[in-house]
Amino acid sequence: MLDRGHVDAFSVSFDGSNVFLSVNEDVTGRHVQREPSDVLFHVKPSALTDVTKRIEGIETEGFALPQSQRDDLLWPGWNSMPVTQAADTAQVEIQIDEVSGPGSVFLWQDSLSGEPQPVASSGLRLGAGAVISQEEPAHVHANWLFTDEGIYQMVARARVIVDERTWESDPKTFTWAVGALVANENDRRGDESDSKSMGEAPSAGSHNASDLEQNDPVQGATFEHADASATKPGEAGANPTEAPKEQTTTGQTLGSSANPQEQCIPTEITVPAAGRASGSHTISANTHVHPNWVFAAPGTYRVSLTQTAVTKTGKQLNATDTLTFHVGGNGGNATSGHFDVGAAVESGNLVMRVKDDRSQPPVWRKPSELVFGVSDAAKISAPEGIDFVAKPGEPVWIIGATQMKGVPWVGANTQHPSLAKHTTGTVTWTVNAVEGPGAMAVFESGSFGQVVGSRWFSASGDGAAKVFVGKTASGEDCELSAEQIAEIERAGGVVAGSLARTGTDDVLLWLGAAASLLMAGMLLLNVARPNSRQDS
């Protein structure tokens, strides 16, 4: 029985010849694959709500499982990402052949407009013959509502379509116990009456975290590991022995210039900053969630975050790193597909990593390897309720809580194996600073018609920062040395791209113009005499 935690109720996999439909759960382990007939989904009595009576098209109370995770309830979704192991491009369909039970089942997603969005061909109500279609493999969560207490069953099958060829799975039966549990297990379909209780060790046919290096296409299991060699040619990190070279906005490799004899000089410039940044959010252990990322203006944003975890012995671990987003236009090397910002423990230290699902198995990358390109495919008019980012009707660019075609889908993840091994598993994100041309915010969608749920962090969009960059005498971009950066920071300055070092108090971030010019002059004098210490 599963009554809380993350579950992919419909997990679709494909080995090139066969399609498999199973249950993938993170409750008793990590990515444990089960036969649907072995699983009883329990929707607790505490899920009963009448808030859904106010949603147009639903207008009834019932037992609701929200699209955003609640730690005390089951969080069911569906996932077809394993299909990409055998097919780079594929369309996936989940067909519901039968729905039975004492009441109706509704299935929908929240939207920034507040209007419920159907996810099945049958509309908001899930009925026999309904099809959940995916133009490409994806991981999805939605709102579920069961109107009455009792036992519900769904018979479903999955289809994979590649180049006009179709493969289909065997039909599977999924059983839901809604409200108070029915004691008589014979009410369940079939002879499999021994429900798996939460916390019980997986059966011999199941997979758990100890199987991380395996792939079992028959069970449809996908296990994640940081194997950069699995990356497709041409992607960032494709050569595991060579770190990707950081690029300037002009396309030159940092540290190079038109004239290699020219010195790299610390030069102060003013850059737009997203103003005061504040907020934090704690992500539960062994889960993965997708908030909304909203940007109010086109341009490049650098979001500095500190992640905090606690070891099993009580020691606090911290990791600070920067995520980069290019908003508007066609920049970036991560412009679509599924990504999760996570954390890992390496050599006893916490490090930020990004799980890149564009290849299977996924690759855990350093944040510096990726620039998320948020093109105009993400541009919408700001809805009511997000005034902390933009006024209603103003243009905004959004990475949504639900996947959008042509937009990178960036979530948060606490499922790296090393995190569970060395820490309690929960990770807190705290924003340090944001460089960018306007306001931005990260928040979860509200449940059942509310636009905004939990707010993670935001930046006000009313700031400007004086920072140092490397320039040659002829004005070419170049890379400052570690010694030059240390000298700037000792003098109280800020190097572009490293606002994370300064904390969230903008008043203390930047020097006044006169003091900055004086420091710049001292630095220039120091750079002009690089060997003065050796000569003395």
LINKA-V622427 format. One record per pair of residues at least 4 apart in sequence whose ideal C-beta (glycine too) atoms are under 7 Angstrom apart, sorted by the first residue. I is the first residue (numbers start at 0). GAP is how many residues later the second one is. Records with the same first field share a line. If there is no record, write none. Layout:
I: GAP + GAP
This chain:
0: 39 + 41 + 194 + 195 + 196 + 197
1: 5 + 23 + 25 + 37 + 39 + 40 + 72 + 196
2: 39 + 41 + 71 + 195
3: 23 + 67 + 68 + 69 + 70
4: 21 + 22 + 69 + 70
5: 20 + 69 + 281 + 282
6: 16 + 18 + 20 + 67 + 68 + 69
7: 15 + 16 + 69 + 70 + 71
8: 14 + 32 + 67 + 68 + 69 + 165
9: 11 + 68 + 84 + 146 + 148
10: 11 + 12 + 13 + 68 + 209
11: 7 + 9 + 68 + 70 + 71 + 80 + 82 + 146
12: 7 + 69 + 70 + 204 + 207
13: 5 + 69 + 72 + 73 + 146 + 153
14: 71 + 202
15: 70
17: 149
18: 139 + 140 + 141 + 148 + 149 + 150
19: 149 + 198 + 199 + 200
20: 135 + 136 + 137 + 148 + 151
21: 11 + 12 + 13 + 14 + 197 + 198
22: 11 + 13 + 16
23: 7 + 9 + 55
24: 7 + 9
25: 4 + 5 + 260 + 261
26: 171
27: 4 + 170 + 171 + 172 + 174
28: 173 + 179 + 180
29: 178 + 179 + 256 + 385 + 390
30: 176 + 190 + 192
31: 170 + 174 + 175 + 176
32: 173 + 174 + 186 + 187 + 188
33: 4 + 5 + 172
35: 136 + 137 + 138
36: 136 + 153 + 155
37: 154 + 158
38: 157
39: 135 + 137 + 148 + 155
40: 33 + 35 + 134 + 135
41: 32 + 135 + 139
42: 4 + 20 + 22 + 31 + 103 + 133 + 135
43: 29
44: 134 + 135
45: 26
46: 16 + 17 + 18 + 26
47: 15
48: 12 + 15
49: 11
50: 397
51: 6 + 8 + 9 + 10 + 12 + 93 + 396
52: 6 + 7 + 8
53: 395
54: 4 + 61 + 393 + 394
56: 59 + 67
57: 48 + 58 + 66 + 87
59: 87
61: 83 + 84 + 85
62: 83 + 115 + 116
63: 79 + 80 + 81
64: 8 + 9 + 10 + 11 + 79
65: 4 + 77 + 381
66: 42 + 43 + 74 + 75 + 76 + 378 + 380
67: 376 + 377 + 379 + 385
68: 6 + 218 + 220
70: 213
74: 66
75: 68
76: 62 + 63 + 64 + 65
77: 16 + 54 + 62
78: 60
79: 12 + 54 + 57 + 58
80: 56 + 57 + 58 + 141 + 257 + 276
81: 138 + 140 + 278
82: 4 + 7 + 9 + 54 + 77
83: 4 + 53 + 276
84: 137 + 275
86: 73 + 75
88: 47
89: 46 + 47 + 70 + 71 + 72
90: 43 + 44 + 70
91: 42 + 45 + 66 + 68
92: 38 + 39 + 40 + 65 + 66
93: 38 + 62 + 64
94: 36 + 61 + 62 + 64
95: 30 + 32 + 34 + 58 + 60
96: 31 + 58 + 59 + 60 + 74
97: 30 + 56 + 57
98: 6 + 27 + 28 + 29 + 55
99: 52 + 53
100: 49 + 50 + 51 + 52
101: 46 + 47 + 48
102: 43 + 44 + 45
103: 21 + 43
104: 21 + 41 + 47
105: 18 + 19 + 20 + 39
106: 12 + 13 + 19 + 35 + 37
107: 8 + 9 + 10 + 11 + 16 + 34 + 35
108: 8 + 10 + 33 + 34 + 293
109: 33 + 335 + 336 + 337
110: 4 + 6
111: 271 + 339
112: 270
113: 335 + 337
115: 8
117: 5 + 6
118: 13 + 23
119: 6 + 10 + 11 + 12
120: 9 + 10
121: 4 + 5 + 7 + 8
125: 4
133: 4
134: 270
137: 265
138: 199
139: 262 + 263
142: 304 + 305
145: 6 + 30 + 32
148: 29 + 30 + 31
149: 28 + 29
150: 24 + 26 + 31 + 36
151: 24 + 26
152: 20 + 21 + 22 + 36
153: 20
154: 16 + 18
155: 15 + 16 + 18
156: 11 + 12 + 13 + 14 + 15
157: 11
158: 7 + 8 + 9
159: 7
160: 5
172: 16
174: 13 + 14
176: 4 + 5
181: 5
184: 8 + 10
185: 7
187: 5
195: 4
201: 4 + 6
206: 4 + 9 + 12 + 14
208: 208 + 211
210: 12
211: 11 + 13 + 205
212: 10 + 12
213: 9
214: 6 + 7 + 8
215: 5
221: 138 + 139
222: 138
223: 131 + 137 + 138
224: 136
225: 137 + 138
226: 134 + 136
227: 9 + 12 + 135
228: 11
229: 129 + 131 + 133
230: 4 + 6 + 7 + 128 + 132
231: 6 + 127
232: 5
233: 4
234: 123 + 124
235: 8 + 97 + 129 + 133 + 134
236: 7 + 126 + 128 + 132
243: 125
244: 8
245: 8 + 122
246: 4 + 6
247: 4 + 6 + 229
249: 227
251: 4 + 225
253: 225
254: 223 + 224
256: 5 + 215 + 219 + 221
257: 216 + 218
258: 213 + 215
261: 210 + 211 + 212
262: 209 + 264
263: 206 + 208 + 214 + 215 + 216
264: 206 + 207 + 208 + 259 + 262
265: 202 + 204 + 214 + 218 + 222 + 254 + 257 + 261
266: 201 + 202 + 204
267: 198 + 200 + 248 + 252
268: 198 + 200
269: 194 + 196
270: 164 + 194 + 196 + 225
271: 164 + 165 + 192
272: 161 + 162 + 163 + 190 + 191 + 192
273: 27 + 160 + 161 + 162 + 164 + 165 + 166 + 185 + 186 + 187 + 189
274: 164 + 184 + 185 + 186 + 187 + 188 + 231
275: 183 + 184 + 187 + 228 + 230
276: 154 + 155 + 156 + 157 + 180 + 182 + 227
277: 153 + 179 + 180 + 226
278: 152 + 176 + 177 + 178 + 179
279: 148 + 149 + 150 + 177
280: 148 + 173 + 175 + 176
281: 144 + 146
282: 4 + 6 + 129 + 131 + 143 + 144 + 146
283: 130 + 142
284: 129 + 139 + 140 + 141
285: 128 + 129 + 134 + 139
286: 127
287: 52 + 123 + 124 + 125 + 127
288: 122 + 123
289: 111 + 119 + 121
290: 110 + 151 + 152 + 153 + 165
291: 106 + 107 + 108 + 109 + 150 + 151 + 153
292: 105 + 106 + 117 + 149
293: 92 + 95 + 102 + 104 + 146 + 147
294: 6 + 30 + 32 + 79 + 101 + 102 + 143 + 145
295: 93 + 94 + 100 + 142 + 143 + 144 + 165
296: 140 + 141
297: 29 + 30 + 31 + 139
298: 28 + 29 + 137 + 138
299: 24 + 26 + 136
300: 24 + 26 + 133 + 134 + 135 + 139
301: 20 + 22 + 133 + 134 + 195
302: 19 + 20 + 128 + 131
303: 16 + 18 + 128 + 129 + 195 + 196
304: 16 + 18 + 124 + 125 + 126 + 127
305: 12 + 13 + 14 + 124 + 126
306: 11 + 12 + 36 + 43 + 45 + 120 + 122
307: 8 + 10 + 119 + 120 + 122
308: 8 + 34 + 41 + 110 + 114 + 117 + 118
309: 4 + 5 + 6 + 113 + 114
310: 4 + 6 + 111 + 112
311: 111 + 112
316: 32 + 33 + 106
317: 32
318: 24 + 31 + 32 + 33
319: 112 + 180
320: 31 + 46
321: 45 + 175 + 178
322: 18 + 44
323: 47 + 48
324: 47 + 49
325: 5 + 6 + 45 + 47 + 48
326: 47 + 70
327: 48 + 69
328: 46
329: 43 + 45
330: 40 + 42
331: 39 + 40 + 41
332: 37 + 38
333: 5 + 36 + 37 + 38 + 39 + 74
334: 38 + 40 + 73
335: 70 + 71 + 72
336: 20 + 21 + 71 + 72
337: 19 + 71
338: 15 + 16 + 17 + 18 + 69 + 70 + 71
339: 14 + 15 + 71 + 72 + 73
340: 11 + 13 + 69 + 71 + 72
341: 11 + 13 + 71 + 72 + 73 + 74
342: 7 + 8 + 9 + 10 + 73 + 76 + 84
343: 7 + 9 + 20 + 72 + 74 + 75
344: 4 + 5 + 73 + 74 + 77 + 78
345: 5
351: 15
352: 11 + 12 + 13 + 63
353: 11 + 13 + 16
354: 7 + 9 + 58
355: 6 + 7 + 9
356: 5
358: 4
363: 52
364: 4 + 5
371: 36 + 38
372: 35
373: 4 + 23 + 25 + 33 + 34
374: 31
376: 27 + 28 + 29 + 30
377: 19 + 20 + 21 + 26 + 29
378: 16 + 18
379: 16 + 18
380: 12 + 14
381: 4 + 7 + 8 + 9 + 10 + 11 + 12 + 14
382: 9 + 68
383: 8 + 67
384: 66 + 67
385: 4 + 65 + 66
386: 4
387: 53 + 70
388: 7 + 50 + 51 + 52 + 69
389: 4 + 6 + 49
398: 8 + 9 + 10 + 11
399: 4
400: 43 + 44
402: 6
413: 5 + 11 + 12 + 13
416: 4
417: 4
418: 4 + 6
419: 5
428: 27
430: 26
431: 68 + 71 + 72
432: 66 + 67 + 69 + 71
433: 6 + 25
434: 30 + 64
435: 4
437: 23
438: 20 + 21 + 22
439: 18 + 19
440: 17
441: 14 + 15
442: 9 + 10 + 11 + 12 + 13
443: 9 + 10
444: 8
445: 4 + 5 + 6 + 7
446: 6
462: 43
464: 29 + 34 + 44 + 45
465: 44 + 45 + 50
466: 27 + 28 + 29
467: 20 + 25 + 26 + 27 + 28
468: 27
469: 7 + 8 + 9 + 10
470: 4 + 5 + 6 + 7
471: 4 + 6
479: 4 + 5 + 15
481: 4
482: 4
483: 4 + 43
484: 4 + 10
485: 4
486: 4 + 36 + 39
487: 5 + 7 + 35
488: 4 + 12
490: 28
491: 19
492: 18 + 26
493: 4 + 5 + 8 + 15 + 16
501: 7
504: 4
510: 4 + 5 + 8
511: 4
512: 4
513: 4
514: 4
515: 4
516: 4
517: 4
518: 4
519: 4
520: 4
521: 4
522: 4
523: 4
524: 4
530: 4
531: 4
